[in-house]
């Protein structure tokens, strides 16, 4: 597992609550990678290589950007009025679940190409206490998402 931190803003289009407003988070993305073989050192993929590839994509696309749904014309117009502006349009609402799904299905296959590794789970921490994750069922190849709250033992 490789953990990568990034900062981004978003809003949840047609949410109906406070998350419909522009706001941001200090996100943490956990990438869980497996492979069929290990290299001569005993690694599936070098952690430094995971960092270069996964963090590189996040830095280039999501870090210090606003994530919006491609159907959210109002947010797009508002962000285009700000110069300079940086935003990333997702094919669906940028919930933590959808962010994990997007990274797992769209980003990881390309980012990990040629490494011998494949991502089987991506976890997005939106706060210190809550995360969502997308998981590949290695038999069916289907991706499922889940939302969880972390509670420290007292």
Residue pairs with C-beta under 8 A, 6 or more apart in sequence:
1 30
1 31
1 32
1 33
2 30
2 31
2 33
2 47
2 50
2 51
2 54
3 28
3 29
3 30
3 31
4 28
4 29
4 31
4 51
4 54
4 55
4 58
5 26
5 27
5 28
5 29
6 27
6 29
6 55
6 58
6 59
6 62
6 63
6 64
7 24
7 25
7 26
7 27
7 63
7 64
8 24
8 25
8 27
8 62
8 63
8 64
8 65
8 66
8 67
9 22
9 23
9 24
9 25
9 65
9 66
9 67
10 22
10 23
10 24
10 25
10 66
10 67
10 68
10 94
11 19
11 20
11 21
11 22
11 23
11 66
11 68
11 72
11 75
11 94
12 19
12 20
12 93
12 94
12 95
13 20
13 68
13 69
13 71
13 72
13 75
13 93
14 20
14 93
15 93
22 66
22 75
22 78
25 126
25 127
27 99
27 124
27 125
27 126
28 124
28 125
28 131
29 54
29 58
29 100
29 103
29 122
29 123
29 124
29 125
30 121
30 122
30 123
30 124
30 125
30 133
31 50
31 54
31 103
31 108
31 119
31 121
31 122
32 119
32 120
32 121
32 122
32 123
33 44
33 45
33 50
33 112
33 117
33 118
33 119
33 120
34 44
34 117
34 118
34 120
35 44
35 45
35 115
35 116
35 117
35 118
36 116
37 44
37 116
38 44
39 46
39 116
44 116
44 117
45 112
45 115
45 116
45 117
49 115
50 112
50 117
53 111
53 112
53 115
54 107
54 108
54 111
56 111
57 107
57 111
61 88
62 88
64 86
65 86
65 87
65 88
66 75
66 79
66 85
66 86
66 87
66 88
67 87
67 88
67 90
67 94
67 99
68 75
68 76
68 79
68 87
68 88
68 89
68 90
68 94
69 75
69 89
69 90
69 91
69 92
69 93
69 94
70 89
70 90
70 91
75 87
76 87
76 89
79 85
79 87
90 98
90 99
90 102
91 102
92 98
95 132
96 124
96 125
96 126
96 130
96 131
96 132
96 147
97 124
97 132
97 134
97 145
97 146
97 147
98 145
99 124
99 132
100 122
100 123
100 124
100 132
100 133
100 134
100 145
101 122
101 134
101 143
101 145
103 119
103 122
103 124
103 134
104 119
104 121
104 122
104 134
104 135
104 136
104 143
105 134
105 143
108 118
108 119
108 122
109 118
109 119
112 118
112 119
119 136
120 135
120 136
120 138
121 133
121 134
121 135
121 136
122 133
122 134
123 131
123 132
123 133
124 131
124 132
124 133
125 131
126 132
128 150
129 149
129 150
129 151
130 147
130 148
130 149
130 150
131 147
131 148
131 150
132 145
132 146
132 147
132 148
133 145
133 146
133 148
134 143
134 144
134 145
135 143
135 144
135 145
135 146
136 142
136 143
137 143
137 144
